[in-house]
Amino acid sequence: MQIKTDKPFFWLLVCILAGCSSSGRYTIDHDTKPEKPISVEHVEDAQPKFEPYSLGGNKNYTVNGKSYSIIRDPDGYKAKGIASWYGKKFHGHLTSNGEIYDMYSMTAAHKTLPIPSYVKVTNTKNDKSAIVRVNDRGPFHPDRIIDLSYAAAYKLGILQTGTAPVQIEFIPGKKKISEQAKTSGAAHYVIQVSSSKLLDSTRTLSTKLSQTLSVTSFINSLDNKYRVFLGPFDNFARTQHILEEVKRLGYNTAFIRKPPETQEKSDLSKSD
């Protein structure tokens, strides 16, 4: 028996049932410039300011079989490599921390810098520089270190070439005067992770945590016991964030306290 079908409706139904789509999550397959570019000459550099790290986008992760560890203390971070840019395909979609990607703003994606953070990007071919706010992850190409928004790529003269050699430098966010007054003279915080009578194993743990979490670690000796500490930190919210990471590693008895008066610095107290 031959079954007649309304062909347009039939294929629409098949497409829906199969969950087919021409481009999956995105409305276009390949990234590109906007069809009718608007001027971004007026777009100013991102203005570094103090912001707490986002709840989303700041956990260690794995992409294409490669693991990435978030840099917990980016002060002094500098790097050289290749920059690329991303535009229309991702415009209006969510970034790694849940914000909406706007290709006309001065933002960027980085594989391991904390989100949000600010970096100065310099095109080493033409010496043009710009400050961008990192709010996304990527680029996941082995030879690239940062993915710039359309506006940032325009400012740096990268649109036509697609990629360019750059230097990036972390810029600490500035706190408002009122916030500085609140934190100046405030007590620092440390995280006590463990207590043991075995110095060698304590040193091993101190070094391991320092490298894994990219934070300073030290050992305190008191009453024939050696205690592993992380810190000190001057921001309680960040201290809590690190404590959560420590507990995820299995050290459930770790807790926040004021720093001890004496300490033995770990040989590898801070990883790059």
KEBALUM-708192 format. One record per residue: x, y, z of N, C-alpha, C in turn; residue number from 1. Coordinates in steps of 0.001 Angstrom, whole numbers, plus 524288, in hexadecimal, padded with zeros to 5 digits. Layout:
REM KEBALUM-708192
{{X Y Z} {X Y Z} {X Y Z} NUM};
...
REM end
This chain:
REM KEBALUM-708192
{{80359 7FB56 80000} {80000 80000 80000} {8037A 804D8 80000} 1};
{{8025A 8086B 7FC8E} {80572 80D3A 7FC22} {80330 81169 7FFAE} 2};
{{806A9 813C3 802B9} {804EC 817D6 80658} {8064C 81D21 80416} 3};
{{80265 8205D 80388} {80344 825A2 80183} {8046F 82952 8060D} 4};
{{807E2 82CD6 8051E} {8093E 83094 8093A} {80949 8360D 8070F} 5};
{{80842 839A9 80A8A} {80908 83F30 80941} {80EDD 8402A 809F6} 6};
{{811D5 8404C 805B9} {81787 8402F 80614} {819DE 8447A 80980} 7};
{{81853 8495E 808E5} {81AA4 84D65 80C46} {819B3 84C4B 81208} 8};
{{814E6 84ACD 81351} {813AE 849B1 818C7} {816A5 844E6 81A9F} 9};
{{816F8 840E8 8172D} {81991 83C09 81898} {81F41 83D04 81A0A} 10};
{{821FD 83FE0 816B4} {82786 840C5 817BE} {82860 8446D 81C61} 11};
{{824D1 847F9 81D44} {82520 84B43 821E9} {824A5 847F2 826C5} 12};
{{820F4 84426 826A9} {82031 840B6 82B23} {824FD 83D59 82C0F} 13};
{{82745 83B42 827CF} {82BFE 83816 82853} {83067 83B40 82AB9} 14};
{{830DE 8400C 828F5} {83509 84371 82AF0} {83464 84475 830BD} 15};
{{82F95 84572 83270} {82E8A 84683 837F6} {82FB8 841B9 83B3E} 16};
{{82DD0 83D19 8396E} {82EA0 83849 83C63} {83462 836DE 83CB9} 17};
{{83749 83805 838AC} {83CD8 836B7 83899} {84021 83ACC 83B5E} 18};
{{83DAC 83F30 83CCB} {84086 84360 83F6D} {84483 845EB 83BEB} 19};
{{84370 845ED 836C9} {84752 84806 83331} {8472F 84DF3 83331} 20};
{{84BC4 85012 831EC} {84C53 855BB 831A1} {850BE 856EA 82DED} 21};
{{8505E 85B27 82B3D} {8546E 85C75 82771} {8597E 85E05 82A0C} 22};
{{8594B 85FEC 82EEC} {85E19 861C9 8315D} {85E54 860C3 83730} 23};
{{85B12 85D53 83950} {85B5D 85C06 83ECF} {85A01 860A0 84238} 24};
{{85D70 861A9 84605} {85C6D 865CE 849C8} {85C60 86B2D 8472C} 25};
{{85FBD 86BEB 84345} {8605F 8710B 840E4} {85D32 8718A 83BDB} 26};
{{85BE3 87657 83A7C} {8588B 87740 835EB} {85B95 87740 830CE} 27};
{{860CA 8778B 83119} {86401 87721 82C61} {8685E 87339 82D69} 28};
{{86A47 870C3 8293D} {86E30 86CA4 829CD} {873AF 86EC0 82AAB} 29};
{{8750F 872DC 827EB} {87A65 874D5 82818} {87A79 87A71 82A22} 30};
{{87E7B 87B80 82D3E} {87EE3 880BC 82F78} {88052 884A9 82B39} 31};
{{87E86 8896E 82BEC} {87F77 88D79 827FC} {87EC6 892DF 82A5C} 32};
{{88031 896CF 8275D} {87F2A 89C31 828E7} {87955 89D49 8284A} 33};
{{87765 8A168 82AD2} {871F7 8A2F3 829D2} {87150 8A499 82423} 34};
{{86CB9 8A36C 821E7} {86BCB 8A4AC 81C64} {86C20 8AA89 81B5E} 35};
{{869F1 8AD8F 81EF0} {86A34 8B33C 81E80} {86CE7 8B553 82363} 36};
{{87218 8B541 82361} {874FC 8B6D2 8280E} {8739E 8BC54 829D1} 37};
{{872E9 8BCED 82EE1} {87230 8C227 8310B} {8776E 8C411 8330B} 38};
{{87816 8C914 8334A} {87D0E 8CB45 834FF} {87E01 8CA0A 83AC3} 39};
{{882C0 8C852 83BF0} {8842E 8C75C 84165} {88883 8CB1D 84317} 40};
{{88939 8CF41 8400B} {88D2C 8D32F 8415C} {88C20 8D591 846B4} 41};
{{8871A 8D609 84811} {885A0 8D89A 84CF0} {8860D 8D4FD 851A5} 42};
{{886C1 8CFF1 850B8} {886DF 8CC2C 85508} {88BF3 8CCCB 85815} 43};
{{88B74 8CDE0 85D1F} {8900F 8CEB3 86066} {89216 8C98A 8628C} 44};
{{896F4 8C998 8643D} {89930 8C503 866C6} {89607 8C393 86B9D} 45};
{{89644 8BEAA 86D0D} {893E1 8BD05 871F7} {8969B 8BFD4 87673} 46};
{{8939F 8C157 87A66} {895BF 8C42F 87EE0} {8968E 8C06A 8836F} 47};
{{89B6B 8BF13 884AF} {89C5E 8BB5E 888ED} {899FB 8BD2E 88E11} 48};
{{89720 8B9C7 89084} {894CC 8BADF 89596} {8946E 8B5D3 898A4} 49};
{{893F0 8B653 89DB5} {89386 8B1A4 8A0F0} {88E45 8AF02 8A005} 50};
{{88E6A 8A9F1 89EEE} {889B6 8A6C9 89E5A} {88AA6 8A178 8A0DE} 51};
{{886F8 89F85 8A3DC} {88790 89A2D 8A5E1} {88771 89654 8A15F} 52};
{{88A33 89209 8A1FA} {88A39 88E23 89DD3} {884CD 88BD3 89D18} 53};
{{8837C 88A94 8984E} {87E59 8886C 89710} {87DC2 882EF 89951} 54};
{{878E7 88188 89A86} {877DB 87C37 89C44} {878AA 87864 897C3} 55};
{{87767 87A18 8930B} {87811 876C6 88E79} {87D19 877F0 88B9C} 56};
{{87F76 873DF 88964} {88411 87497 88623} {8893D 874A5 888EA} 57};
{{8895A 8738F 88E02} {88E42 873D1 890EB} {88FE0 86EA3 8935B} 58};
{{88DCC 86A5E 89156} {88F78 86534 8931E} {89345 862EA 88F23} 59};
{{896E3 85FBD 89105} {89A56 85CF8 88D70} {89706 85993 889CA} 60};
{{898C8 858E1 88505} {8957A 85638 8812E} {898C8 8535C 87D24} 61};
{{89634 85041 879EA} {898D1 84D48 875C9} {895F5 84E1C 870A2} 62};
{{898E1 84F4B 86C89} {896B4 84FF1 86746} {89A0B 84CD5 86375} 63};
{{89788 849A1 8604B} {89A46 84670 85C66} {89EAA 84336 85ECF} 64};
{{89D9A 8413A 86383} {8A166 83DDD 8661A} {8A5C9 840AF 868E2} 65};
{{8A5E0 845DF 868B5} {8A9F2 848E4 86B56} {8A7AB 84BAC 8700C} 66};
{{8AA71 84B4D 87475} {8A89A 84DAF 87955} {8AAE9 85322 879FF} 67};
{{8A7B6 856A4 87C1A} {8A95A 85C08 87D07} {8A860 85D6E 882BB} 68};
{{8AC4A 85FB5 88548} {8ABD6 86161 88ABA} {8AB95 86750 88AF2} 69};
{{8A7A0 86957 88D8E} {8A6E7 86F00 88DEC} {8AB2A 87164 8914B} 70};
{{8AD56 875B8 88F8D} {8B156 87881 89287} {8AEAB 87B52 8970D} 71};
{{8B003 879E2 89BD4} {8AD67 87C26 8A069} {8AFC5 8815B 8A214} 72};
{{8B4B3 8822B 8A0E9} {8B744 88711 8A260} {8BA06 8893E 89D89} 73};
{{8B73F 88C41 89A4A} {8B96C 88DFA 89545} {8BCFA 892BB 89586} 74};
{{8BDE1 894F2 89A2E} {8C13A 89994 89A8F} {8C686 8987E 89801} 75};
{{8C821 89C00 8949A} {8CD24 89B6A 891F5} {8CCFE 897FF 88D22} 76};
{{8C861 8960B 88BC6} {8C7FD 8928A 88741} {8C915 89570 88226} 77};
{{8CC95 8933F 87EFF} {8CDAF 89532 879BE} {8CE5D 89082 87622} 78};
{{8CD01 8912F 8713F} {8CDAC 88CEC 86D7D} {8CDFB 88F19 867FA} 79};
{{8D0AC 88C3D 8649E} {8D0F1 88D96 85F16} {8CEEB 88906 85BDE} 80};
{{8CC4D 88A3E 85793} {8CA2E 88627 85446} {8C6F2 88886 84FEA} 81};
{{8C37E 88553 84DC6} {8C039 886FF 8496C} {8BAB4 88842 84B4E} 82};
{{8B8BA 88CBF 8499E} {8B353 88E42 84AC9} {8AFF9 88D54 845FB} 83};
{{8AB1E 88BC7 846ED} {8A738 88B59 842C6} {8A274 88E74 8448D} 84};
{{89E46 88E50 84188} {89992 89125 8432B} {894B9 88E0E 841A3} 85};
{{89066 88F32 84465} {88B72 88C98 8432E} {88717 890A0 842EB} 86};
{{88355 88FB3 83F59} {87F88 893C7 83E3B} {879EA 89218 83DDA} 87};
{{877B3 89272 83926} {8720B 89206 8385F} {86FC8 88CCB 83A1C} 88};
{{87296 88887 8393C} {87084 8835C 83A9A} {86F23 88304 8405F} 89};
{{8723A 88585 843B1} {8718B 88510 84954} {86EAC 889BA 84BB5} 90};
{{86DC7 88DBC 8488F} {86B3F 8927D 84A78} {865CE 8913B 84CA2} 91};
{{864D0 892F3 85178} {85FB9 89203 853E7} {85F4E 88CE3 856CF} 92};
{{86363 889B3 856A7} {86354 884BA 85975} {8661C 8854F 85EB5} 93};
{{86564 8817D 86216} {86799 881C0 86754} {86D7C 880DD 86749} 94};
{{8703B 883DE 86A84} {875C3 882E7 86B6E} {87643 87EE3 86FCF} 95};
{{87B12 87D83 87128} {87BF6 8796A 8750C} {879FF 87ACF 87A7A} 96};
{{87993 87FDD 87BA5} {877A4 8815D 880D2} {871F0 88312 880B9} 97};
{{86F33 88203 87C61} {8699A 88310 87C30} {8681B 8886A 87A3C} 98};
{{86BF0 88B9B 878A0} {86AB4 890A9 8764E} {8695A 88FF2 87084} 99};
{{8675E 89406 86E18} {8661C 893D7 86888} {86AB0 89612 86570} 100};
{{86CA9 89307 861BE} {8710B 894EA 85E9C} {86F49 8994B 85AF2} 101};
{{87214 89DA4 85B4D} {8710F 8A232 85801} {87605 8A350 854EF} 102};
{{875E5 8A252 84FD8} {87AA6 8A2F8 84CBE} {87C4D 8A8A6 84C39} 103};
{{878D7 8AC46 84DBE} {87A1D 8B1D3 84D75} {87C42 8B3FA 8529F} 104};
{{87D36 8B0A6 8566F} {87F86 8B259 85B60} {88524 8B06B 85BAC} 105};
{{88820 8B2A0 85F42} {88DB1 8B155 85FB5} {88E63 8ACBE 86375} 106};
{{88D83 8A814 86171} {88DEB 8A359 864A2} {89179 89F68 861F5} 107};
{{89272 89B13 864C2} {895DE 8970D 8629C} {894E6 891DD 86556} 108};
{{896DE 88DC7 862E0} {896B7 88886 86528} {89C4E 886BE 8662A} 109};
{{89D1C 88449 86AB1} {8A243 8823D 86C23} {8A17C 87CF3 86EB4} 110};
{{8A531 8797C 86DFF} {8A474 87422 86FE4} {8A4D1 8739D 875CC} 111};
{{8A816 876C2 87869} {8A910 875C1 87DF9} {8A8DC 87A80 88196} 112};
{{8A89B 87F39 87F97} {8A82F 883BC 8831A} {8A2E7 883A7 885D7} 113};
{{8A2AF 8855E 88ABA} {89DA0 88573 88D71} {899D3 88925 88AC3} 114};
{{894CE 887E6 88B46} {890A2 88B08 888DF} {88D7B 88DCA 88D16} 115};
{{88CA7 892F2 88CB0} {88EF3 89667 888C1} {89454 89848 88A61} 116};
{{89773 899B5 8869D} {89C6C 89C4A 887A6} {89DAE 89FD4 88306} 117};
{{8A193 8A318 883C2} {8A2E4 8A6FA 87FC5} {8A884 8A629 87DEC} 118};
{{8A956 8A6A2 878D8} {8AE97 8A61E 876B9} {8AF93 8AA57 872A8} 119};
{{8B476 8ABF9 87269} {8B62F 8AF79 86E3A} {8B85C 8AC0F 869DE} 120};
{{8B657 8ACBF 86533} {8B809 8A9AD 860AD} {8BAEA 8AD47 85CEA} 121};
{{8BFA9 8ABD0 85B76} {8C2C2 8AEF4 857D1} {8C3FD 8ABBF 852F7} 122};
{{8C28A 8ADCC 84E77} {8C3EA 8AB62 8497C} {8C9A8 8ACA2 84876} 123};
{{8CCFF 8A8BB 848BC} {8D29E 8A9B6 84850} {8D45C 8AAEB 842BB} 124};
{{8D0D2 8AA76 83EFA} {8D22A 8ABDB 83996} {8D17E 8B1A9 83886} 125};
{{8CD8F 8B40F 83B17} {8CC94 8B99C 83A0E} {8CC9C 8BCFA 83EFA} 126};
{{8CDAA 8BA8A 84381} {8CDFC 8BD41 8488F} {8C8D2 8BF97 84A5E} 127};
{{8C481 8BE28 847EC} {8BF6D 8BFE8 849DB} {8BDFF 8BCB8 84EAE} 128};
{{8BB88 8BF52 85284} {8BA16 8BC8D 8574D} {8B490 8BE00 858F0} 129};
{{8B23B 8BAA2 85C07} {8ACF1 8BB87 85E03} {8AC44 8B865 862FF} 130};
{{8A8A6 8BA37 86646} {8A75F 8B769 86B19} {8A218 8B4C9 86A60} 131};
{{8A1EB 8AFC5 86B8B} {89D17 8ACC8 86AE8} {89BAC 8AA0F 87003} 132};
{{896B4 8A8AF 8706A} {894BB 8A5DD 87503} {893DB 8A029 8737A} 133};
{{8966E 89CA6 8762F} {895E3 89710 87515} {890E9 89508 877A5} 134};
{{88D4D 892F9 87475} {8886D 890D3 87694} {886DB 88BB9 873EC} 135};
{{88AA0 8893D 8714D} {8895A 88472 86E6C} {88E24 880E6 86E42} 136};
{{88D49 87BFD 86CAE} {8918C 87837 86C3A} {892DA 87734 8667B} 137};
{{897CC 87612 86573} {899B8 87516 86039} {89E8C 87874 85F4F} 138};
{{8A0CB 87868 85AAE} {89F85 8750C 85635} {8A21B 86FB7 856D6} 139};
{{89F7E 86B9A 85516} {8A183 86659 855D4} {8A483 86478 85106} 140};
{{8A84E 867B1 84F93} {8AC1A 8665D 84B87} {8B16E 86665 84E2C} 141};
{{8B4C2 8629B 84D18} {8B9B4 86221 84FF8} {8BD59 866CB 84F73} 142};
{{8BCDE 869D1 84B39} {8C08D 86E1A 84A67} {8BE53 87373 84BC6} 143};
{{8B9AD 87398 84E21} {8B736 878A6 84F41} {8B66B 8796B 8551C} 144};
{{8B71C 87E51 856E1} {8B6BB 87F4D 85C7E} {8B20A 882A2 85E02} 145};
{{8AFAE 88566 85A48} {8AB39 888B8 85BA8} {8A7B8 88966 856DE} 146};
{{8A2A9 88996 857D1} {89EC2 88A82 853C1} {89C3A 88FCC 854E0} 147};
{{89C98 8935F 8513D} {89ABE 898B6 8520E} {8955C 8998F 84FB0} 148};
{{89279 89D25 851EC} {88D81 89EB3 84F95} {88E91 8A18B 84A6F} 149};
{{88A7D 8A224 8474B} {88AF3 8A4EF 8424E} {88D1A 8AA6D 84334} 150};
{{88AFE 8AD2B 8472C} {88CB0 8B28A 8483A} {8926D 8B2B9 849C7} 151};
{{8940D 8AF20 84D29} {89980 8AF0D 84EE8} {89D29 8ADBF 84A62} 152};
{{89B87 8AA13 8470F} {89EC0 8A8AA 8428C} {89F53 8AD4A 83ED7} 153};
{{89B27 8B052 83E3E} {89B5E 8B4FE 83AF2} {89F53 8B8E1 83D26} 154};
{{89F0A 8B9C6 84244} {8A28A 8BD8F 844C1} {8A846 8BBFA 84425} 155};
{{8A936 8B6DA 84410} {8AE94 8B4E8 843D3} {8B069 8B3C7 83E42} 156};
{{8ACFD 8B4B0 83A72} {8AE77 8B3D5 83506} {8AEFA 8AE24 83385} 157};
{{8AB7A 8AAD7 835A6} {8ABD8 8A532 834BA} {8A77B 8A32B 83135} 158};
{{8A39A 8A666 8300A} {89F12 8A484 82D1A} {8A08E 8A22E 827D4} 159};
{{8A3D5 8A4C5 824F1} {8A512 8A307 81FA4} {8A868 89E17 81F9C} 160};
{{8AC21 89DCF 82320} {8AFA9 8994A 8233B} {8AD4F 894A4 82618} 161};
{{8A998 895AA 829A1} {8A72A 8916E 82C94} {8AA1A 88FF9 83179} 162};
{{8AF3D 8900E 83140} {8B289 88EF7 835C8} {8B723 892BB 835C4} 163};
{{8B9B0 89330 83A49} {8BE4B 8968B 83AAD} {8C152 8951B 83F95} 164};
{{8C67C 895E0 83F8D} {8C991 894FB 84448} {8C884 89952 8483A} 165};
{{8C7A8 897D7 84D12} {8C668 89BB2 85119} {8C942 89A77 8562B} 166};
{{8C964 89E6D 85979} {8CAFC 89DB3 85EE9} {8C65F 89F33 86248} 167};
{{8C526 89BFD 8662A} {8C0E5 89D4F 869BB} {8C30E 89DDC 86F3F} 168};
{{8C0D3 8A17D 8721D} {8C2A2 8A2B0 87768} {8BDEF 8A388 87AF2} 169};
{{8BDBF 8A0AC 87F3F} {8B96D 8A127 882FA} {8B989 8A67B 8859D} 170};
{{8B4EF 8A8E5 88629} {8B466 8ADEE 888D6} {8B0B9 8AD38 88D78} 171};
{{8B29A 8AE1C 8923B} {8AF25 8AD85 896C9} {8AAAB 8B16B 89692} 172};
{{8A60F 8AFC3 89817} {8A193 8B342 89859} {8A21D 8B703 89CE3} 173};
{{8A0E1 8BBEE 89BF6} {8A15F 8BFE0 8A00D} {89C73 8C016 8A35F} 174};
{{89D34 8C02A 8A880} {898C0 8C0BA 8AC04} {8975D 8C677 8ACA1} 175};
{{8926E 8C76F 8AD99} {890C4 8CCBB 8AEC8} {89321 8CE60 8B3FB} 176};
{{893A1 8D38E 8B4BA} {89600 8D58B 8B987} {8931E 8D380 8BE50} 177};
{{88DF3 8D34D 8BE15} {88AE6 8D16B 8C287} {88C1C 8CBBA 8C3AC} 178};
{{88CF4 8C890 8BF97} {88E30 8C313 8C05A} {893A6 8C26F 8C28B} 179};
{{89752 8C5CF 8C0BE} {89C9E 8C590 8C2C4} {89CB4 8C6E1 8C88E} 180};
{{89983 8CAAD 8CA22} {89950 8CC33 8CFA1} {8975A 8C7BB 8D304} 181};
{{893A7 8C4C3 8D0E2} {8917D 8C064 8D3DA} {89579 8BC10 8D49D} 182};
{{898D0 8BB2A 8D08D} {89C63 8B6C3 8D0C8} {8A1BE 8B832 8D2EB} 183};
{{8A322 8BD45 8D2F6} {8A842 8BEB8 8D4E7} {8A89A 8BD89 8DAB5} 184};
{{8ACCA 8BAF1 8DC29} {8AD84 8B988 8E197} {8AA4D 8B4E0 8E342} 185};
{{8A738 8B2B3 8DFB4} {8A400 8AE37 8E11C} {8A769 8A967 8E1BB} 186};
{{8A5A3 8A5C3 8E4F1} {8A88E 8A0FF 8E5E2} {8A8D8 89DB3 8E0F1} 187};
{{8AD58 89B40 8E01C} {8ADD7 8979E 8DBC9} {8AB9F 89264 8DD82} 188};
{{8AAC9 88EFF 8D9A7} {8A89F 889DB 8DAC9} {8AC2A 885AD 8D88A} 189};
{{8AC4D 88146 8DB24} {8AF06 87CB9 8D913} {8AB60 87808 8D97E} 190};
{{8ACB8 873F7 8D6A7} {8A9CC 86F14 8D6F1} {8AD59 86AF5 8D954} 191};
{{8ABC6 868D5 8DDC6} {8AEB3 86487 8E016} {8ACA5 85F75 8DDC1} 192};
{{8B02E 85C81 8DB59} {8AE90 857D0 8D888} {8AF49 852E5 8DBBF} 193};
{{8B3CD 8526C 8DE5C} {8B4E7 84D8E 8E128} {8B8AC 84E73 8E5A1} 194};
{{8B92A 84A82 8E8F4} {8BCD0 84A97 8ED55} {8BF27 84523 8EDDA} 195};
{{8C468 844DA 8EE1B} {8C6FB 83FC0 8EE43} {8CC25 84026 8F12D} 196};
{{8CE02 83BAD 8F32D} {8D31D 83B77 8F5B4} {8D773 83A39 8F1C8} 197};
{{8D605 83917 8ECF5} {8D9C9 8378E 8E8F5} {8DB19 83C36 8E575} 198};
{{8DFDC 83E3A 8E5FF} {8E162 842E8 8E31D} {8E1B1 841F0 8DD39} 199};
{{8E3F4 83D8B 8DBA2} {8E49D 83C83 8D609} {8DF64 83C48 8D32D} 200};
{{8DBA6 83970 8D562} {8D689 83904 8D2D6} {8D3B4 83E3E 8D2E9} 201};
{{8D4A7 84152 8D703} {8D245 84681 8D753} {8D46B 84A0C 8D30E} 202};
{{8D98C 849CA 8D233} {8DBEF 84CEF 8CE0A} {8D9F5 84B3B 8C8A9} 203};
{{8D961 8462D 8C7F0} {8D75F 8442E 8C2F1} {8D1E2 84635 8C1E5} 204};
{{8CE92 84605 8C5EF} {8C934 847E8 8C55D} {8C91A 84DC3 8C44C} 205};
{{8CC6C 850AE 8C70E} {8CCA0 85659 8C658} {8CE03 857C1 8C0B5} 206};
{{8D1F4 8551B 8BEA5} {8D39C 85611 8B941} {8CF63 8547B 8B55E} 207};
{{8CCF7 85004 8B649} {8C8E2 84E0D 8B2C6} {8C452 851E0 8B269} 208};
{{8C27A 853C4 8B6EA} {8BE0B 8575C 8B6EB} {8BF76 85C8E 8B463} 209};
{{8C441 85E5B 8B560} {8C5FB 86347 8B30A} {8C5F2 862F6 8AD1C} 210};
{{8C7DF 85E98 8AB05} {8C812 85DF2 8A55B} {8C2A9 85D10 8A30B} 211};
{{8BF76 85A01 8A5B0} {8BA45 858B9 8A3A6} {8B6B0 85D74 8A387} 212};
{{8B6E6 860A5 8A7AC} {8B350 8650C 8A834} {8B5B4 86A48 8A6A3} 213};
{{8BAD1 86A44 8A576} {8BD8F 86F1D 8A3FB} {8BD0E 8734B 8A832} 214};
{{8BDFE 871C6 8AD07} {8BDD5 8756C 8B16C} {8C2B6 8749D 8B4BE} 215};
{{8C3BF 87859 8B835} {8C81A 877E2 8BBD4} {8C6C5 87404 8C025} 216};
{{8CA90 870C9 8C18D} {8C9D4 86D2D 8C5EA} {8CE65 86DB6 8C9B2} 217};
{{8CD8C 86C5C 8CEA0} {8D1CD 86C63 8D26E} {8D09A 86885 8D6CB} 218};
{{8D4AC 8675D 8D9DF} {8D434 86394 8DE23} {8D53B 86653 8E349} 219};
{{8D206 8653E 8E71C} {8D2A5 86754 8EC5E} {8D3BA 862D5 8F020} 220};
{{8D7B5 86381 8F366} {8D91F 85F71 8F72C} {8D7C7 8613D 8FCAD} 221};
{{8D4C7 85E0D 8FF78} {8D33A 85F58 904CE} {8D1F8 85A4E 907BA} 222};
{{8D442 859BE 90C6A} {8D33E 85526 90FBC} {8D450 8500E 90CDB} 223};
{{8D8BF 84FE0 90A1C} {8DA6A 84B28 90749} {8D69C 8497C 90301} 224};
{{8D38F 84D19 90113} {8D00C 84BF8 8FCBD} {8D0F9 84FEE 8F860} 225};
{{8D06E 84E17 8F3A6} {8D142 8515E 8EF12} {8CC0E 8522D 8EC48} 226};
{{8CAB7 85719 8EB8E} {8C5A9 85867 8E934} {8C677 85AED 8E3D8} 227};
{{8C34E 85944 8E015} {8C386 85B78 8DAD2} {8BF80 85FD1 8DA5A} 228};
{{8C152 86467 8D893} {8BDDB 868E3 8D7CE} {8BE2D 86ABB 8D223} 229};
{{8B9EE 86CEF 8D04B} {8B9C7 86F96 8CB3F} {8B890 87550 8CC33} 230};
{{8BB29 878C8 8C959} {8BA47 87E5C 8CA05} {8BF4C 88128 8CB8E} 231};
{{8BEDB 885C3 8CDFC} {8B9F0 8883E 8CFAD} {8B707 88AE5 8CB2F} 232};
{{8B1EF 88B98 8CBFC} {8AE8B 88E44 8C849} {8AC36 8930D 8CAF8} 233};
{{8AB93 8975A 8C814} {8A945 89C0B 8CA68} {8A392 89CBA 8C8DF} 234};
{{8A179 898E8 8C610} {89C0A 89920 8C451} {8993F 89442 8C645} 235};
{{89554 894F7 8C9A3} {892BD 89078 8CC0A} {88FC7 88D39 8C808} 236};
{{88D67 88FD6 8C429} {88A76 88CF7 8C02A} {88E17 88956 8BD23} 237};
{{892B8 88B4B 8BBD3} {89678 887FE 8B900} {8985D 8838B 8BC7D} 238};
{{89917 884B3 8C184} {89AB6 8809B 8C527} {896B2 87C3B 8C54F} 239};
{{891C1 87DA5 8C568} {88D9A 879BA 8C55E} {88DBE 87680 8C05D} 240};
{{88ECA 87923 8BC01} {88F03 87666 8B6F6} {8936A 8725A 8B6F8} 241};
{{89801 873DF 8B8F6} {89C6B 8703D 8B93B} {89B2C 86BC2 8BCF3} 242};
{{8988C 86CF8 8C148} {89712 868DF 8C501} {8939E 864C5 8C263} 243};
{{88FFE 8667C 8BF26} {88CA0 862CE 8BC4F} {88FDE 85F49 8B8C5} 244};
{{893CF 86190 8B631} {89733 85E78 8B2CB} {89A40 85A75 8B5FF} 245};
{{89C22 85C19 8BA92} {89F0E 8588B 8BDF9} {89BA2 853F0 8BF9C} 246};
{{896CF 8550A 8C104} {89348 850DB 8C2AC} {891E0 84D44 8BE29} 247};
{{891A3 84F5F 8B976} {890A5 84C07 8B4E5} {89523 8482E 8B40A} 248};
{{899CB 849A3 8B5D3} {89E4F 8462E 8B55D} {89E60 84209 8B9A1} 249};
{{89A9D 8424A 8BD36} {89A22 83E3C 8C133} {89BB8 83FD0 8C6AB} 250};
{{89D47 844B1 8C775} {89EF6 84674 8CCA4} {89A5F 84927 8CF57} 251};
{{896C3 845F9 8D128} {891C2 847F2 8D320} {89226 84AB0 8D867} 252};
{{89674 849EF 8DB3C} {89700 84C6B 8E05E} {899BD 851B5 8E006} 253};
{{89B1F 85368 8DB50} {89DAC 85883 8DAAC} {89A03 85CE0 8DC6A} 254};
{{89C4A 86112 8DE7C} {89911 86568 8E056} {89C11 86A88 8DFF5} 255};
{{89932 86EE6 8E03D} {89B75 87425 8DFE0} {89CAE 8762F 8E555} 256};
{{8A124 878B9 8E5DF} {8A2A9 87B03 8EAE6} {8A669 87F8D 8E9F2} 257};
{{8A7F1 8822C 8EE27} {8ABDB 8864C 8EDC5} {8B13E 883C7 8ED49} 258};
{{8B4FA 88688 8EACF} {8BA29 88433 8EA09} {8BCF9 88342 8EF31} 259};
{{8C00C 87F06 8EF8A} {8C356 87E2E 8F425} {8C7DD 88209 8F40D} 260};
{{8CA75 882B7 8F867} {8CE9E 886A1 8F8B9} {8D3A3 884D9 8F619} 261};
{{8D4BF 87FC7 8F620} {8D97C 87DCA 8F3AC} {8D80E 87A05 8EF5D} 262};
{{8DB5A 879D5 8EB6F} {8DA2D 87667 8E711} {8DF1E 874EA 8E424} 263};
{{8DF17 8704A 8E1D5} {8E35B 86E80 8DE82} {8E14D 86E6F 8D8F6} 264};
{{8E36A 871B7 8D59C} {8E18E 87216 8D035} {8E2AD 86D03 8CD47} 265};
{{8DF05 86B68 8CA05} {8DFDD 866E9 8C699} {8E3E6 86851 8C282} 266};
{{8E732 86483 8C0FF} {8EB21 8657A 8BCFC} {8E8A4 866FC 8B7CF} 267};
{{8E40A 864D0 8B6C0} {8E125 8661A 8B1FC} {8DC0E 86896 8B39A} 268};
{{8DC70 86D14 8B614} {8D7D4 86F70 8B87E} {8D3FD 8719D 8B49C} 269};
{{8D5BF 872FD 8AFEF} {8D238 8756F 8AC29} {8D3A4 8738D 8A6BE} 270};
{{8CFD0 8715C 8A40A} {8D0F0 86F68 89ECC} {8CFC2 87397 89ACC} 271};
{{8D24C 8732B 89648} {8D18A 87702 8921D} {8CC28 87692 88FC9} 272};
REM end
